[in-house]
């Protein structure tokens, strides 16, 4: 019994340790693939999103940057597959500067009966979203995190970050915004079960 318990503990530890590398964001989640001052790559975006030095937001040396103004600029990830009933955690770093009016906003969107095209666009039926207001930080990096789960058929997820609250022209945020280190990962328990299942399969084959 002790040996079995130790095996499960070790497997869970390995699954948890590897979780950081198991990022569902399809491309450039930490905004390191690009040059400072150029347009952000690997994401759908308005023309105002560029690469910037990221200051103390580690790892890496760059982040996504949006200059001041009241426009509803947005940054949207390419779509990624989501398993029905599985819990995923969205985490990202951000900072703002230059204003205390209004709030930028982040959304973890879900669609079922989804089809992801070759560019990463998602067509499907909207089944919900987690919505996060980004409280102005006045030059200090903060980390936001939210866990979510949806049930359905052929589900896809998308991350969308907007300069102002989505579809709300009355909540004008006119400062600067930096975004970095975006990740979407399955819960550790699910990853541990995957590891255990893989072990059982290997033993059965021997």
Long-range contacts (C-beta under 8 A, 24 or more apart in sequence): 8-192, 8-196, 11-192, 11-195, 11-196, 11-199, 12-188, 12-189, 12-192, 12-195, 14-195, 15-188, 15-191, 15-192, 15-194, 15-195, 16-188, 16-191, 16-192, 18-191, 19-185, 19-186, 19-188, 19-191, 20-183, 20-185, 22-185, 22-186, 22-191, 23-183, 23-184, 23-185, 24-80, 24-81, 24-82, 24-88, 24-157, 24-183, 24-184, 24-185, 24-186, 25-77, 25-78, 25-80, 25-159, 25-182, 25-183, 25-184, 26-77, 26-78, 26-79, 26-80, 26-120, 27-78, 27-120, 29-181, 29-182, 29-183, 30-59, 30-60, 30-62, 30-180, 30-181, 30-182, 31-60, 31-62, 31-63, 31-64, 31-179, 31-180, 32-60, 32-61, 32-62, 34-62, 36-62, 40-64, 40-75, 42-78, 43-75, 43-76, 43-77, 43-78, 44-75, 44-76, 44-77, 44-78, 44-120, 44-121, 45-73, 45-74, 45-75, 45-76, 46-71, 46-73, 46-74, 46-75, 48-73, 49-73, 49-75, 52-178, 54-178, 54-180, 55-95, 55-141, 55-178, 56-141, 57-93, 57-95, 57-141, 57-178, 57-180, 57-181, 59-181, 60-180, 60-181, 62-180, 63-93, 63-178, 63-179, 63-180, 64-178, 64-179, 64-180, 65-176, 65-177, 65-178, 65-179, 66-163, 66-176, 66-177, 66-178, 66-179, 67-176, 68-98, 68-99, 68-174, 68-175, 68-176, 69-163, 69-174, 70-163, 70-164, 70-172, 70-173, 70-174, 71-163, 71-164, 72-162, 72-163, 72-164, 72-166, 72-167, 72-169, 73-162, 73-163, 74-160, 74-161, 74-162, 74-163, 74-166, 75-160, 75-161, 75-162, 75-179, 76-158, 76-159, 76-160, 76-161, 77-120, 77-158, 77-159, 77-160, 77-182, 78-116, 78-119, 78-120, 78-121, 78-158, 79-114, 79-116, 79-120, 79-121, 79-122, 79-156, 79-157, 79-158, 80-116, 80-156, 80-157, 80-158, 80-184, 81-116, 81-155, 81-156, 81-157, 82-110, 82-150, 82-155, 82-156, 82-157, 83-155, 83-186, 84-150, 84-151, 84-152, 84-153, 84-155, 85-149, 85-151, 86-149, 86-186, 86-187, 86-190, 87-147, 87-148, 87-149, 87-186, 87-187, 87-190, 88-147, 88-148, 88-149, 88-157, 88-184, 88-185, 88-186, 88-187, 89-145, 89-146, 89-147, 89-148, 89-183, 89-184, 89-185, 89-187, 90-130, 90-145, 90-146, 90-147, 90-148, 90-159, 90-182, 90-183, 90-184, 91-143, 91-144, 91-145, 91-181, 91-182, 91-183, 91-184, 91-185, 92-143, 92-144, 92-161, 92-179, 92-180, 92-181, 92-182, 92-183, 93-141, 93-142, 93-143, 93-179, 93-180, 93-181, 94-134, 94-137, 94-141, 94-142, 94-143, 94-144, 94-177, 94-178, 94-179, 94-180, 95-137, 95-139, 95-140, 95-141, 95-142, 95-177, 95-178, 96-134, 96-136, 96-137, 96-138, 96-139, 96-173, 96-175, 96-176, 96-177, 96-178, 97-137, 97-138, 97-139, 97-175, 97-176, 98-174, 98-175, 98-176, 99-136, 99-173, 99-174, 99-175, 100-136, 100-138, 101-172, 101-173, 101-174, 102-164, 102-165, 102-171, 102-172, 102-173, 102-174, 103-133, 103-134, 103-135, 103-136, 103-164, 103-165, 103-171, 103-173, 104-133, 104-134, 104-161, 104-162, 104-163, 104-164, 104-173, 104-177, 105-131, 105-132, 105-133, 105-134, 105-161, 105-162, 105-164, 105-165, 105-166, 106-131, 106-132, 106-134, 106-144, 106-159, 106-160, 106-161, 106-162, 107-131, 107-132, 107-159, 107-160, 107-161, 107-162, 107-166, 108-132, 108-146, 108-148, 108-157, 108-158, 108-159, 108-184, 109-157, 109-158, 109-159, 109-160, 110-148, 110-150, 110-152, 110-155, 110-156, 110-157, 110-158, 111-155, 111-156, 111-158, 112-150, 112-152, 112-153, 112-154, 112-155, 112-156, 113-152, 113-153, 113-154, 114-154, 114-155, 114-156, 115-154, 116-156, 122-156, 122-158, 124-154, 124-156, 127-152, 127-155, 133-165, 134-177, 136-173, 136-175, 141-178, 141-180, 147-187, 157-184, 159-184
